[in-house]
């Protein structure tokens, strides 16, 4: 597939590398222009382009930018996008970084808001894993032990393509329902940066209630402060155990660390 990536930071850059290695044609874009990406593109075997170049002919567009960046995106970014193009949002709303965005916490999931900004349906995926884990914990399809990632969206065929890309990246896709339910994989939930297997991820998604939805903004801020206070940061064993403990999930992360991955479970 031809994949356009808008945003080549910790998550977007890692996905670009993984998808290029899996044989996809990868086009990279950011707000600074193609010139800033030539070295990265050359290193992974991708193509540097501008924002519209990333969307014009892509089968899949992956948006991996801070929410505050949507205010400066071209209004006609998807004007010539091909029919059937799949758009995947990997982002999360962090008020401490993005500022307050009216309506997000009260009425919309993060990705419902993104869909309104770009005027296209989106699939929510790759938002619930820390960059450290995304880099180190991927395993081949069919591996006994695999970290699972939730995939939410309203279009079954688009969701199937997103699930294929989750698999290509080395993780087990789990259908997380329609886009309106994608709040269940946002920061402040048991699915967020806890690196669960498929069985426990389904439990973490299903056990959330309307009361948990109402508390999400508070829990998001509390969890982010906790993660950022830890020496190893997001994706560390200490962080994973601490977040799992809050949701009564298994704290032993050893079974989810693939042997030979180079990822240490000790902090």
Helices and strands as residue ranges (DSSP letters): E 2-6, H 10-21, E 25-29, G 34-37, H 38-44, E 47-48, H 51-56, E 60-63, G 67-72, E 86-89, H 95-98, H 104-107, H 110-118, E 123-124, H 131-136, E 148-151, H 156-168, E 172-175, G 179-185, H 198-206, H 210-229, H 237-246, G 254-256
